[in-house]
Amino acid sequence: MSGGFSVLENFIDVTNDVTFYPQFSDTSLIITAFEGVPTISGELTAAPNELQAGSDGKIEMSGSGFSPDMTVELTCVSCNAPDEFGTLRGRVGSIAPDTAGVWFDISSALIFGNYNLTVSDPRGGSAQTQISISQAPLELSVHILKESTQGDDNTGLFVIRANRTPFESVTLPYSLYGSAQQYVHYTTDLLGGTIQFPAGADSVVVSVLPLQSDEDGFRSVGLQIQYENQPPAGSSLFASMQIRTSGVQDDVFRVLNYTPNSGGNVGIVSITVTGIGFKEASTLLLSGGLIAQNIEVNSTGSKISGQFNLTGREVGSKDLIVTNGSGQEITLPGAFTVEKGIYPDVFVQVFAPERVPRIRQRSYTIILQNQGNVNVSGFAALSGLPPNADWELEGVEVRRANGTTVPWHEFVPVRTYGDYIMIETPNINLAAGETRKLTINASIPESQDLRLVAAWIYK
């Protein structure tokens, strides 16, 4: 595309919101003297009239004719799992003739819906009002479903479990860690920086496959998810397993995952496929005879990428065909959809701490998102750091002609505008729909206010 730019300016407040749920502490029954108490009748009010599941919930009731031996129940009007949670018995914690505090065990994340709150006197008489119970916060935890070293199949399995099934898909940032390197010692069925937890599911399984290696030994692989809510008691947001790096045979050919699953018909769309057994002569094809160009296969045969020129192609579903260069092929029916083209539109965000200590290094993050469905080329820029800031673009080095490498900040020219500088990144190819994170680490020697602006420059 011809020159142009997209700019987003932002100032970010970073806070941590933590919800603390009360534990059942009102265990003793407090009784106010009752003399000639009439049976329960008349209006009953409850505060609050909405509870959230996930822990014990307390309701303060007001009425008349309350007695020490009365019973309090929640009965389902329209609720989830009425066979199991249709009736919930209350525990009275304090009581007087016209007020009472009652606790309900609604710790199960599966309890939600509308209930009638009914107070009954064993001598006759009752009163009723309606309350609602909302869903518990979604809590996720990571476990090992199968160790890679267990059984004849050397595939390891992580499982991410939820305390309830979400109504909407949840996007989970994740990281892989351990002594094993992805695409060198193992591959997974994950692509990109997030895991999609689908709506209506209570778990997601992640596969880990060791790769053929000259090093015969054991290494560790860990999966950690970054999620805002704490996991259930006794669970964790990460887990680690061992793999044996020489456990895959040369003739195994598998496809684990691919991205993206669609692209627009106004340009080039990159596609990446992970698995095992890819060779240098491997190919990617779409049904109808479209062959991917610029094929690249990594050294361990666990990842292949290529580019489809979809310009002018008819919209519709296509099969994705992957070959391994040895006569084997795997067809994924209807795996890719050619869509009406959406030209690239790069959305930019910049994140920074609200306050940073002087001299100490802190991270400033640029998020780039290609909101089109074809590839786009360009670079990002960040302005606002002072000229005397000590900065680096994390993980980016430049290889010189003599084979040596230097950090990006020693190579790229920095533009100075009075009391601030503008930093440019290397050229970036953003795939259709891709989100990319760039991190600039900087330390600032003097106290001052910063105005940071991030931009995307199209090429």
Secondary structure as UniProt FT lines:
FT   STRAND          5..9
FT   STRAND          30..31
FT   STRAND          45..47
FT   STRAND          50..52
FT   STRAND          55..62
FT   TURN            68..69
FT   STRAND          71..79
FT   HELIX           82..85
FT   STRAND          87..89
FT   STRAND          91..95
FT   STRAND          99..106
FT   TURN            109..110
FT   STRAND          113..120
FT   TURN            122..123
FT   STRAND          126..134
FT   STRAND          140..146
FT   TURN            148..149
FT   STRAND          156..162
FT   STRAND          170..177
FT   TURN            183..185
FT   STRAND          186..188
FT   STRAND          194..197
FT   TURN            199..200
FT   STRAND          203..210
FT   STRAND          218..225
FT   TURN            233..234
FT   STRAND          238..244
FT   TURN            245..246
FT   TURN            250..251
FT   STRAND          254..259
FT   STRAND          262..264
FT   TURN            265..266
FT   STRAND          268..276
FT   TURN            280..281
FT   STRAND          283..286
FT   TURN            287..289
FT   STRAND          290..291
FT   STRAND          293..297
FT   TURN            299..300
FT   STRAND          303..309
FT   TURN            311..312
FT   STRAND          316..323
FT   STRAND          329..339
FT   STRAND          346..351
FT   STRAND          362..370
FT   STRAND          376..385
FT   TURN            387..388
FT   STRAND          390..393
FT   TURN            394..395
FT   STRAND          397..399
FT   TURN            401..402
FT   STRAND          405..407
FT   HELIX           408..411
FT   STRAND          415..417
FT   TURN            418..419
FT   STRAND          420..424
FT   STRAND          428..430
FT   TURN            432..433
FT   STRAND          435..443
FT   STRAND          453..458
//
